[in-house]
Amino acid sequence: MTAEPTSLAPARRDPSLALLESLIADALDPGYAAAAERRTQRTDVPSPNPRRTARLSSLVSVVIVALVLTIAVEQVRASAPTVSKRRNALVDRVNAAGRDVTRLELQVRTTTTDVDRLRRAALGTTGAAAPTADLDRLSQLAGLTAVVGPGVVVTVDDAPAPSAGATGGGTDDLGQVLDVDLQEVVNGLWEAGAQAVSINGHRITSLSAIRGAGSAVLVDYRPLARPYVVMAIGPKAMEHAFKSGQAGEDLEDLHSGYGIRFDVEQHDQVTVPAATSVTLRSVKGAG
């Protein structure tokens, strides 16, 4: 006969449950358990404090950095007198060279005046006025002689320096007078009818060069100091022609846009000196 299951029969054990119970009861591997027990028994060796180790490492780093900075400061202090001495010696050399250049320029102008006087005396013995007149005209065009007469003085300077509390830097370079600005002023004066032009006492000839080197402006490789004073000899209408020309309009734009300062004045008498260095390129003999 077939036995029918009743509620009194014992429940069948699931093998998977036995495996789970074993994992829960023996969660730690026997080998790890033995090692943990041996570690708890060694109470005589204390474990290092990680906070104390980190603090000691930081202290050592600070001491090393302070030592390096101290050595660097001492080296700078030791070399400061030498650097200052070399700088002063270089400044003295530059000043001495500047004085020599000024002395030589004066000597050249004096010699040029003597040569012109002797040339006139030699031509005067011929009794002909035409060669003397041609010589005067050609010497003036070449810049060999000083010219005196009515003219215009154009003064150009950088924009005013910003105040201490002003912000938004980066516009200082835009407010500086560049070599191209002076080139345009000189060309505008020539166009307005100028017969002789000089910048800060340097005569502008057909061989002159106006260039820039960094923030400095050079005329024939000689640096100029601001403000830049451009003198031109010409007719009375030259002032109006210059202001109404392209050069005058560009100066107005530089003033309104970047703060560059300029002034144009008419004078009854302006002196444009002779050029200090003129190179003879070619000579053509008569006949």
Backbone bond lengths (Angstrom), bond angles and torsions (degrees), N, CA, C in turn:
res aa  C-N    CA-C-N  psi(-1)  N-CA   C-N-CA  omega(-1)  CA-C   N-CA-C  phi
1 M - - - 1.446 - - 1.516 108.55 -
2 T 1.281 116.37 156.90 1.461 122.10 -176.61 1.498 109.29 -93.38
3 A 1.339 113.60 130.18 1.466 118.45 179.60 1.516 108.99 -82.09
4 E 1.250 117.32 133.67 1.462 123.66 179.15 1.519 108.65 -95.47
5 P 1.284 118.02 136.36 1.479 119.67 178.46 1.510 110.46 -67.83
6 T 1.287 114.65 140.90 1.451 120.71 177.86 1.519 108.56 -124.74
7 S 1.292 116.99 167.33 1.466 121.64 179.83 1.518 112.57 -69.36
8 L 1.352 118.04 -12.62 1.453 120.66 -179.38 1.511 112.64 -85.18
9 A 1.355 118.54 -10.21 1.472 121.18 -178.13 1.526 108.99 -72.98
10 P 1.349 119.62 141.53 1.482 121.94 -179.64 1.529 111.13 -67.49
11 A 1.364 116.42 142.86 1.482 120.82 -178.78 1.512 109.52 -72.54
12 R 1.339 115.99 147.29 1.470 122.03 -179.30 1.543 109.99 -82.22
13 R 1.330 116.05 134.35 1.474 120.95 -177.53 1.532 110.92 -80.64
14 D 1.335 115.83 131.50 1.486 120.83 -179.91 1.536 108.33 -82.45
15 P 1.354 119.05 127.42 1.485 120.43 -179.06 1.523 112.81 -60.65
16 S 1.323 118.37 -33.73 1.479 120.29 -178.45 1.515 111.06 -65.89
17 L 1.334 117.19 -34.01 1.452 119.85 177.85 1.517 111.04 -66.86
18 A 1.295 117.36 -36.10 1.464 120.10 177.60 1.526 110.57 -62.87
19 L 1.350 117.02 -37.92 1.466 119.86 179.20 1.523 111.01 -66.82
20 L 1.318 117.67 -41.05 1.456 121.07 178.51 1.516 111.37 -64.16
21 E 1.342 116.60 -42.70 1.451 119.49 179.06 1.520 111.33 -62.22
22 S 1.336 116.46 -37.01 1.459 119.87 178.96 1.536 111.15 -66.43
23 L 1.339 117.87 -40.45 1.465 121.31 179.05 1.521 111.10 -65.20
24 I 1.350 116.78 -37.79 1.455 119.82 -179.72 1.521 110.80 -70.30
25 A 1.321 116.14 -41.19 1.463 120.12 -177.71 1.521 111.83 -70.09
26 D 1.344 116.61 -37.86 1.464 121.14 -178.47 1.534 109.45 -115.94
27 A 1.328 115.73 62.17 1.467 119.30 -177.34 1.521 111.85 -68.59
28 L 1.297 119.94 -30.68 1.463 124.07 -177.90 1.511 108.85 -99.64
29 D 1.324 114.91 131.05 1.462 120.42 179.58 1.527 108.96 -61.91
30 P 1.311 118.70 142.59 1.473 120.85 -179.29 1.512 113.01 -55.34
31 G 1.364 117.37 -38.61 1.467 119.63 179.81 1.520 112.28 -65.39
32 Y 1.368 116.00 -44.05 1.461 119.74 176.77 1.524 110.99 -64.56
33 A 1.331 116.49 -37.55 1.465 119.54 179.46 1.526 110.96 -63.01
34 A 1.329 117.22 -41.51 1.466 120.29 179.84 1.526 110.56 -65.51
35 A 1.352 116.41 -41.12 1.472 119.19 179.13 1.514 111.10 -65.06
36 A 1.339 117.90 -40.05 1.456 120.75 178.12 1.520 111.40 -64.27
37 E 1.324 116.63 -37.64 1.458 119.17 179.08 1.525 111.51 -65.96
38 R 1.382 116.64 -39.25 1.457 119.01 178.59 1.531 111.28 -67.21
39 R 1.347 116.93 -34.65 1.470 120.18 -179.32 1.523 110.91 -67.37
40 T 1.345 117.07 -37.76 1.462 119.66 179.63 1.519 111.23 -69.30
41 Q 1.341 116.77 -26.15 1.447 119.28 179.78 1.527 112.53 -76.25
42 R 1.396 118.86 -21.72 1.464 122.31 -179.34 1.526 109.47 -90.27
43 T 1.276 115.88 77.05 1.470 121.25 -178.32 1.524 112.40 -92.70
44 D 1.368 118.27 -1.82 1.455 119.95 -177.41 1.532 113.36 -82.05
45 V 1.378 120.19 -17.61 1.463 123.82 -178.82 1.524 108.57 -105.85
46 P 1.335 119.51 108.21 1.475 119.97 -178.91 1.529 110.87 -75.66
47 S 1.308 118.09 148.31 1.472 123.97 178.34 1.531 108.83 -80.65
48 P 1.357 117.09 143.50 1.477 119.66 -179.11 1.519 111.42 -66.06
49 N 1.371 114.65 148.58 1.465 120.35 178.77 1.531 108.91 -86.23
50 P 1.343 119.63 116.88 1.474 120.92 -177.33 1.529 112.15 -64.57
51 R 1.307 119.39 -33.74 1.464 121.65 -179.96 1.528 110.44 -66.63
52 R 1.354 115.72 -40.01 1.457 118.61 179.30 1.532 110.46 -67.42
53 T 1.316 118.40 -37.11 1.462 121.77 178.91 1.522 111.16 -64.77
54 A 1.338 117.03 -44.20 1.462 121.09 179.52 1.525 111.26 -64.25
55 R 1.331 117.14 -40.21 1.461 120.74 179.89 1.520 110.54 -65.11
56 L 1.361 116.85 -40.30 1.461 120.30 178.93 1.528 111.23 -64.62
57 S 1.339 116.85 -39.67 1.467 120.29 179.17 1.526 111.06 -64.72
58 S 1.333 116.98 -41.03 1.469 120.25 178.16 1.517 111.26 -63.76
59 L 1.339 116.69 -40.41 1.456 120.14 -179.85 1.527 111.30 -64.11
60 V 1.329 116.29 -41.37 1.467 120.22 178.26 1.519 110.83 -63.76
61 S 1.334 117.91 -40.30 1.465 121.33 179.09 1.516 111.50 -63.62
62 V 1.352 116.44 -42.37 1.462 120.38 179.69 1.527 110.32 -63.61
63 V 1.315 117.07 -40.44 1.471 120.51 -179.96 1.520 110.43 -64.71
64 I 1.319 117.92 -40.62 1.468 121.44 -179.49 1.531 110.42 -66.10
65 V 1.346 116.93 -45.03 1.472 120.08 179.08 1.519 110.84 -62.28
66 A 1.317 117.12 -43.86 1.470 120.49 179.28 1.522 111.00 -62.23
67 L 1.311 117.24 -38.83 1.470 120.87 178.87 1.533 110.77 -65.23
68 V 1.328 117.13 -42.94 1.472 120.35 179.63 1.528 110.51 -64.11
69 L 1.347 117.63 -44.21 1.464 120.92 179.25 1.525 111.47 -63.23
70 T 1.323 116.60 -39.40 1.466 119.79 179.17 1.523 110.90 -63.27
71 I 1.318 116.37 -43.31 1.473 119.83 178.50 1.523 110.70 -63.19
72 A 1.350 117.36 -41.80 1.469 120.79 179.52 1.523 111.61 -63.28
73 V 1.331 116.96 -43.77 1.465 120.64 179.10 1.522 111.04 -62.08
74 E 1.318 116.66 -42.51 1.467 120.12 179.75 1.522 111.21 -64.49
75 Q 1.333 117.21 -37.80 1.464 119.76 177.49 1.518 111.43 -65.96
76 V 1.351 117.01 -41.06 1.465 119.91 177.99 1.520 110.88 -63.78
77 R 1.331 117.07 -42.58 1.463 120.44 178.56 1.523 111.37 -63.33
78 A 1.316 116.11 -37.93 1.460 119.04 -178.55 1.532 111.79 -69.22
79 S 1.362 116.63 -34.36 1.468 119.89 -178.10 1.525 112.87 -89.18
80 A 1.335 119.31 -8.61 1.467 121.49 -177.27 1.525 112.64 -60.73
81 P 1.326 120.70 -46.59 1.475 118.81 179.22 1.515 113.22 -59.67
82 T 1.328 116.94 -37.97 1.470 119.95 179.98 1.522 111.18 -66.28
83 V 1.341 116.59 -43.89 1.455 120.20 179.65 1.524 111.05 -64.17
84 S 1.347 116.52 -42.15 1.459 120.16 178.98 1.525 110.97 -64.69
85 K 1.318 117.12 -39.09 1.459 120.68 179.51 1.518 110.90 -65.12
86 R 1.323 117.49 -42.17 1.465 120.40 178.58 1.520 111.05 -66.09
87 R 1.314 116.84 -39.19 1.466 120.00 179.57 1.528 110.53 -64.48
88 N 1.326 116.83 -45.05 1.464 120.00 179.32 1.524 111.23 -62.37
89 A 1.333 116.11 -38.72 1.465 119.03 178.63 1.527 110.99 -65.06
90 L 1.343 116.55 -39.32 1.463 119.85 178.52 1.523 111.07 -66.70
91 V 1.332 117.00 -40.73 1.470 120.26 178.00 1.522 110.55 -62.52
92 D 1.322 116.71 -40.20 1.474 120.23 178.53 1.527 110.78 -63.69
93 R 1.313 116.42 -39.78 1.469 119.35 178.98 1.514 111.22 -65.46
94 V 1.328 116.55 -41.47 1.463 119.89 179.05 1.525 111.07 -64.19
95 N 1.326 116.78 -44.15 1.468 120.19 179.04 1.525 111.34 -63.41
96 A 1.335 116.13 -41.05 1.466 119.51 178.80 1.522 110.94 -64.39
97 A 1.331 117.04 -41.72 1.461 119.90 178.13 1.525 110.91 -64.23
98 G 1.337 117.29 -37.98 1.463 120.10 176.97 1.515 112.48 -62.96
99 R 1.338 116.29 -40.97 1.474 119.41 177.58 1.525 111.23 -65.51
100 D 1.339 116.14 -38.17 1.467 119.24 177.77 1.525 111.34 -63.84
101 V 1.323 116.32 -41.28 1.471 119.76 179.09 1.522 110.46 -63.06
102 T 1.333 116.65 -43.61 1.468 119.53 178.63 1.521 111.30 -61.69
103 R 1.331 116.64 -42.77 1.468 120.26 179.78 1.525 111.02 -64.09
104 L 1.334 116.27 -42.06 1.460 119.55 -179.80 1.527 111.77 -68.12
105 E 1.338 117.19 -36.05 1.460 119.58 177.16 1.531 110.95 -63.26
106 L 1.324 116.51 -42.76 1.465 119.38 176.72 1.520 111.29 -62.86
107 Q 1.327 115.71 -38.24 1.466 119.19 178.85 1.532 110.74 -65.97
108 V 1.322 116.66 -40.23 1.463 120.34 178.79 1.520 110.59 -63.88
109 R 1.331 116.94 -42.20 1.464 119.39 179.85 1.534 111.04 -65.22
110 T 1.322 115.69 -40.24 1.469 118.12 177.90 1.519 111.40 -64.28
111 T 1.327 115.82 -43.16 1.465 119.35 179.02 1.525 111.28 -64.99
112 T 1.327 117.06 -38.87 1.459 120.36 178.70 1.525 111.15 -63.31
113 T 1.323 116.14 -39.63 1.470 119.91 177.33 1.525 111.17 -63.81
114 D 1.339 116.33 -40.74 1.463 119.82 178.37 1.531 111.10 -65.17
115 V 1.320 116.01 -42.46 1.469 119.55 178.76 1.527 110.80 -62.95
116 D 1.308 117.40 -41.33 1.462 120.40 178.71 1.530 110.93 -64.42
117 R 1.315 116.48 -39.82 1.462 119.39 178.91 1.528 110.94 -64.68
118 L 1.321 116.60 -43.99 1.466 119.87 178.89 1.526 111.17 -65.53
119 R 1.319 116.59 -37.59 1.463 119.34 178.13 1.521 111.13 -63.28
120 R 1.316 116.36 -43.27 1.464 120.09 178.82 1.535 110.97 -64.12
121 A 1.333 115.18 -38.86 1.459 117.98 179.32 1.526 111.12 -65.31
122 A 1.348 115.46 -38.90 1.456 118.39 179.43 1.522 111.57 -67.51
123 L 1.311 117.84 -39.58 1.460 120.17 178.22 1.517 111.67 -72.39
124 G 1.328 117.16 -28.49 1.461 119.45 -179.79 1.499 113.30 -68.16
125 T 1.323 117.74 -24.13 1.460 120.28 179.65 1.511 112.56 -71.16
126 T 1.350 117.19 -18.61 1.466 119.82 179.19 1.505 112.26 -79.68
127 G 1.354 117.39 -18.72 1.454 121.22 180.00 1.504 114.24 75.37
128 A 1.323 117.63 14.01 1.462 121.33 179.51 1.511 108.45 -107.81
129 A 1.351 116.22 129.54 1.470 120.83 -179.21 1.521 112.29 -85.99
130 A 1.316 118.21 -24.41 1.464 120.91 -176.64 1.519 112.73 -63.05
131 P 1.344 119.77 -46.54 1.469 118.12 178.61 1.523 112.78 -60.65
132 T 1.332 117.25 -37.63 1.464 120.14 179.93 1.525 111.07 -65.32
133 A 1.324 116.30 -42.70 1.468 119.71 178.84 1.518 111.00 -64.39
134 D 1.325 117.31 -41.81 1.468 120.28 178.39 1.531 110.49 -65.32
135 L 1.317 116.45 -38.75 1.458 119.49 178.76 1.521 111.33 -63.75
136 D 1.325 117.03 -41.93 1.461 120.41 178.28 1.530 111.19 -62.06
137 R 1.312 115.51 -44.11 1.462 119.11 -178.18 1.519 110.88 -66.56
138 L 1.322 117.55 -44.69 1.464 120.56 -179.31 1.528 111.41 -68.76
139 S 1.312 117.54 -37.12 1.466 120.00 178.27 1.524 111.03 -65.31
140 Q 1.325 116.19 -38.62 1.457 120.08 178.17 1.519 111.07 -65.68
141 L 1.336 116.55 -42.80 1.466 119.82 179.59 1.526 111.41 -66.63
142 A 1.320 116.83 -35.75 1.465 119.90 -179.76 1.518 112.76 -80.76
143 G 1.330 117.78 -11.58 1.455 121.05 -179.64 1.506 113.52 82.37
144 L 1.347 117.87 20.21 1.459 120.92 -178.15 1.519 112.95 -81.85
145 T 1.309 117.54 -19.43 1.465 121.03 -178.43 1.518 109.61 -125.30
146 A 1.318 114.88 151.99 1.467 120.53 176.18 1.526 109.49 -72.89
147 V 1.317 116.18 150.78 1.457 122.18 -177.99 1.523 108.31 -126.38
148 V 1.325 116.13 134.88 1.462 122.68 179.81 1.518 108.23 -126.37
149 G 1.334 116.23 133.84 1.452 119.78 179.28 1.506 111.01 170.88
150 P 1.331 118.17 -178.69 1.474 121.35 177.55 1.520 110.55 -67.62
151 G 1.296 114.52 147.90 1.457 117.42 -178.17 1.515 112.65 -170.76
152 V 1.317 114.65 -165.76 1.466 123.88 -175.83 1.524 108.50 -124.51
153 V 1.325 115.83 140.77 1.461 122.47 176.29 1.530 108.12 -117.68
154 V 1.324 116.06 119.74 1.466 122.61 178.88 1.524 107.74 -110.48
155 T 1.323 116.64 119.44 1.467 122.30 179.31 1.526 108.57 -109.06
156 V 1.315 116.03 125.39 1.469 122.23 -178.70 1.519 108.29 -124.38
157 D 1.328 116.98 135.26 1.462 121.31 -178.65 1.520 109.55 -143.38
158 D 1.353 114.39 161.59 1.464 120.33 178.89 1.521 110.91 -65.35
159 A 1.316 114.99 164.13 1.460 120.64 175.42 1.522 109.72 -66.33
160 P 1.334 118.07 151.36 1.468 119.81 178.72 1.517 111.15 -58.96
161 A 1.324 115.97 145.33 1.460 120.81 178.98 1.516 109.53 -65.87
162 P 1.358 118.89 140.28 1.467 120.40 178.99 1.510 110.90 -65.74
163 S 1.313 115.70 152.19 1.461 121.04 179.14 1.512 110.07 -69.44
164 A 1.350 115.27 166.05 1.465 120.16 -176.38 1.515 111.95 -63.25
165 G 1.325 119.01 -31.84 1.457 121.48 -177.68 1.514 113.95 -91.89
166 A 1.334 116.75 1.61 1.462 119.08 -178.62 1.515 110.10 -73.30
167 T 1.302 115.93 147.14 1.460 122.54 179.48 1.505 108.77 -119.85
168 G 1.347 113.70 178.30 1.459 118.98 178.35 1.508 111.59 76.67
169 G 1.365 116.57 51.48 1.450 120.86 180.00 1.508 111.24 -66.13
170 G 1.348 114.45 179.41 1.448 119.50 -178.56 1.496 113.12 102.80
171 T 1.361 118.70 -6.38 1.451 121.22 -179.50 1.519 111.44 -102.90
172 D 1.358 118.40 1.94 1.455 120.15 -177.66 1.521 110.70 -63.40
173 D 1.339 117.98 -43.78 1.451 120.97 -179.68 1.517 111.33 -64.07
174 L 1.299 117.88 -33.64 1.458 120.95 179.98 1.522 111.00 -69.86
175 G 1.310 118.34 -22.03 1.455 121.47 179.68 1.513 114.15 -91.66
176 Q 1.327 117.96 8.72 1.457 121.34 179.24 1.524 110.35 -94.93
177 V 1.330 114.69 145.16 1.463 120.57 175.88 1.526 108.07 -77.12
178 L 1.324 116.49 127.47 1.455 122.36 -177.87 1.520 110.49 -102.53
179 D 1.329 114.59 169.22 1.458 119.46 178.89 1.520 111.68 -63.08
180 V 1.347 116.64 -35.09 1.464 119.20 -179.56 1.528 111.06 -66.98
181 D 1.345 117.31 -29.30 1.461 120.00 177.55 1.526 110.98 -66.88
182 L 1.329 116.46 -43.97 1.466 119.65 177.90 1.527 111.33 -68.82
183 Q 1.314 116.81 -34.64 1.467 119.24 175.29 1.522 110.82 -60.13
184 E 1.313 116.09 -41.93 1.461 119.19 -179.66 1.524 111.52 -68.57
185 V 1.342 117.48 -36.45 1.462 120.13 177.59 1.529 110.21 -63.39
186 V 1.333 116.93 -46.51 1.465 120.62 -179.10 1.529 110.34 -63.80
187 N 1.306 117.23 -45.33 1.469 119.71 179.35 1.526 111.35 -64.00
188 G 1.353 116.27 -35.85 1.458 118.97 177.15 1.520 112.37 -65.74
189 L 1.330 117.09 -36.39 1.470 120.13 176.87 1.529 111.44 -69.07
190 W 1.338 116.91 -41.11 1.466 118.89 175.14 1.524 110.49 -58.91
191 E 1.311 115.05 -43.79 1.467 119.50 -179.16 1.522 111.58 -65.76
192 A 1.339 117.35 -31.32 1.463 120.95 -179.31 1.529 112.45 -79.28
193 G 1.336 118.15 -4.69 1.452 120.89 176.28 1.508 115.22 112.59
194 A 1.338 118.64 17.69 1.467 120.98 -179.55 1.524 110.19 -67.16
195 Q 1.331 115.76 143.98 1.459 122.60 178.16 1.526 112.49 -105.57
196 A 1.316 116.90 -22.52 1.461 122.04 177.32 1.527 107.78 -154.50
197 V 1.331 116.44 138.62 1.466 121.72 -174.93 1.526 108.61 -136.43
198 S 1.335 116.21 143.57 1.459 122.23 174.18 1.521 109.15 -142.18
199 I 1.345 115.73 153.54 1.464 122.38 176.21 1.516 107.66 -123.98
200 N 1.310 116.26 117.65 1.473 121.64 -179.53 1.536 111.60 50.62
201 G 1.331 116.30 40.20 1.453 120.46 177.40 1.507 115.22 85.64
202 H 1.335 119.11 0.16 1.457 122.93 178.48 1.532 108.75 -100.23
203 R 1.321 116.26 118.50 1.456 121.62 -178.21 1.527 110.03 -68.86
204 I 1.323 115.84 135.00 1.457 122.17 178.66 1.524 107.67 -97.97
205 T 1.329 115.74 119.82 1.456 121.76 178.45 1.523 109.34 -116.49
206 S 1.322 115.09 -176.24 1.467 119.32 179.05 1.521 112.04 -69.25
207 L 1.332 117.14 -14.81 1.467 121.26 179.38 1.521 112.65 -104.14
208 S 1.319 117.71 1.95 1.466 120.84 -177.73 1.520 110.78 -74.31
209 A 1.328 114.46 150.75 1.461 121.35 178.70 1.523 108.94 -128.89
210 I 1.330 116.18 130.46 1.468 122.79 175.60 1.523 106.65 -109.73
211 R 1.309 116.00 111.98 1.461 120.94 -175.29 1.523 109.94 -130.93
212 G 1.327 114.17 168.58 1.452 121.17 177.23 1.515 110.53 -117.33
213 A 1.330 117.05 142.24 1.467 123.39 175.45 1.513 107.35 -133.69
214 G 1.326 115.84 96.35 1.462 119.65 -173.77 1.514 109.76 69.34
215 S 1.323 116.59 -123.03 1.461 121.17 178.13 1.520 112.42 -95.67
216 A 1.343 118.19 1.17 1.459 121.99 -178.54 1.521 110.03 -97.10
217 V 1.333 115.08 151.13 1.462 122.27 175.75 1.523 107.68 -110.59
218 L 1.328 117.20 131.19 1.452 123.12 -176.59 1.522 110.06 -115.06
219 V 1.325 115.64 140.12 1.462 122.67 170.30 1.518 106.79 -120.59
220 D 1.326 116.06 114.70 1.464 121.29 -175.15 1.521 110.75 54.50
221 Y 1.361 115.04 42.06 1.465 123.91 176.83 1.529 113.19 67.31
222 R 1.317 117.56 19.59 1.460 121.39 175.44 1.526 108.07 -113.80
223 P 1.325 117.49 126.58 1.469 119.63 -177.71 1.518 111.61 -70.02
224 L 1.324 114.91 145.71 1.456 121.98 178.02 1.522 109.69 -107.45
225 A 1.320 115.36 149.10 1.468 121.55 176.01 1.521 108.53 -104.66
226 R 1.312 116.02 136.56 1.444 120.41 176.93 1.534 110.68 -75.81
227 P 1.339 117.91 151.38 1.469 127.06 2.36 1.526 111.67 -74.88
228 Y 1.328 115.73 157.90 1.451 122.19 -177.93 1.534 108.60 -94.37
229 V 1.330 115.40 116.35 1.463 121.81 -177.45 1.522 108.14 -106.04
230 V 1.317 115.64 113.91 1.463 122.24 -179.39 1.520 107.82 -105.13
231 M 1.340 117.16 117.76 1.460 122.58 178.96 1.520 109.40 -107.78
232 A 1.313 115.41 136.38 1.466 120.89 -179.60 1.521 109.19 -139.05
233 I 1.315 116.21 135.50 1.466 122.19 176.85 1.515 107.87 -102.68
234 G 1.329 115.89 132.34 1.457 120.40 -178.04 1.514 111.15 -177.23
235 P 1.315 117.41 -171.44 1.465 121.56 -178.16 1.517 111.88 -68.87
236 K 1.331 116.02 165.47 1.462 121.23 -178.21 1.523 112.19 -65.46
237 A 1.321 116.52 -27.79 1.465 119.83 -179.94 1.524 112.44 -75.61
238 M 1.327 117.80 -1.51 1.464 120.41 -175.98 1.527 111.64 -67.48
239 E 1.338 117.90 -36.19 1.468 119.96 -179.95 1.521 111.39 -60.57
240 H 1.331 116.69 -49.23 1.472 119.82 -179.40 1.527 110.59 -65.73
241 A 1.329 116.52 -39.66 1.465 119.20 -179.74 1.522 111.21 -64.55
242 F 1.324 117.02 -36.45 1.464 119.76 179.62 1.528 111.08 -70.33
243 K 1.325 116.81 -45.61 1.467 119.43 -178.04 1.519 112.05 -64.72
244 S 1.324 117.59 -37.32 1.459 120.44 -178.31 1.523 113.07 -84.88
245 G 1.332 117.02 -6.67 1.451 120.57 179.84 1.519 112.66 -83.99
246 Q 1.333 115.15 -175.70 1.465 120.72 -177.62 1.528 111.46 -65.64
247 A 1.325 117.30 -37.39 1.464 119.77 -179.66 1.521 111.35 -64.21
248 G 1.342 117.69 -42.82 1.456 120.34 178.13 1.516 112.33 -63.58
249 E 1.337 116.83 -40.63 1.467 119.90 178.59 1.528 111.24 -65.68
250 D 1.339 116.87 -38.48 1.469 119.17 179.04 1.525 111.38 -67.28
251 L 1.328 117.76 -35.37 1.459 119.49 175.77 1.524 111.28 -64.38
252 E 1.326 117.13 -38.63 1.462 120.16 176.08 1.522 110.98 -62.71
253 D 1.333 117.12 -39.88 1.463 120.41 178.41 1.531 110.93 -66.46
254 L 1.339 117.60 -39.97 1.460 119.97 178.00 1.525 111.13 -64.63
255 H 1.312 116.58 -35.64 1.471 119.99 179.34 1.522 111.42 -70.10
256 S 1.328 117.04 -46.32 1.469 119.96 -177.77 1.512 112.09 -73.76
257 G 1.332 118.01 -31.71 1.459 120.41 -176.56 1.512 114.54 -88.75
258 Y 1.340 117.99 -36.55 1.456 120.85 -172.99 1.524 113.63 -127.54
259 G 1.327 117.87 0.39 1.457 120.25 176.06 1.517 114.83 81.05
260 I 1.334 118.32 8.90 1.464 120.39 178.85 1.525 109.02 -66.42
261 R 1.343 115.32 132.89 1.465 120.93 -175.90 1.524 110.67 -95.17
262 F 1.348 115.60 144.86 1.456 120.11 176.74 1.521 108.83 -154.23
263 D 1.327 114.95 159.49 1.457 121.60 179.92 1.525 107.87 -150.28
264 V 1.326 116.28 137.79 1.457 122.70 -179.89 1.522 107.81 -123.78
265 E 1.343 117.03 121.42 1.464 121.69 -177.13 1.525 110.12 -132.62
266 Q 1.320 114.64 143.37 1.459 121.70 174.75 1.534 108.82 -92.44
267 H 1.335 117.61 133.72 1.462 122.99 -179.75 1.527 109.53 -125.41
268 D 1.328 114.22 145.56 1.469 118.58 179.00 1.515 111.94 -72.59
269 Q 1.316 117.01 -28.36 1.462 119.54 -179.51 1.521 109.71 -143.96
270 V 1.304 116.05 124.36 1.458 123.96 179.45 1.521 107.87 -129.27
271 T 1.325 115.96 137.60 1.463 121.23 178.62 1.522 109.73 -109.76
272 V 1.314 115.97 120.18 1.465 122.34 175.87 1.527 107.26 -107.86
273 P 1.322 118.47 114.68 1.473 119.88 -174.86 1.522 112.06 -70.71
274 A 1.305 115.08 166.97 1.462 121.00 176.35 1.520 110.13 -76.45
275 A 1.315 115.37 157.42 1.462 120.37 177.78 1.522 109.31 -71.17
276 T 1.325 115.63 141.45 1.466 119.98 -178.44 1.519 112.63 -85.44
277 S 1.334 117.27 -18.85 1.457 119.93 -179.53 1.516 109.46 -142.89
278 V 1.319 114.60 112.65 1.464 120.84 177.18 1.522 107.33 -127.02
279 T 1.327 116.14 127.33 1.459 120.78 -177.27 1.524 109.73 -98.68
280 L 1.330 115.87 129.60 1.450 121.30 177.76 1.523 108.45 -81.51
281 R 1.327 116.25 120.16 1.454 121.38 -175.57 1.536 112.48 -93.54
282 S 1.323 117.18 -41.94 1.468 119.70 -177.57 1.518 109.51 -153.99
283 V 1.332 115.85 154.35 1.471 123.62 178.85 1.510 107.77 -132.83
284 K 1.332 115.29 133.71 1.464 120.81 178.68 1.524 108.10 -119.07
285 G 1.300 116.14 120.52 1.439 121.16 -178.05 1.516 112.42 -79.24
286 A 1.305 116.27 154.62 1.462 121.04 178.61 1.523 109.42 -77.35
287 G 1.318 115.89 138.99 1.474 120.77 178.59 1.508 110.32 77.22
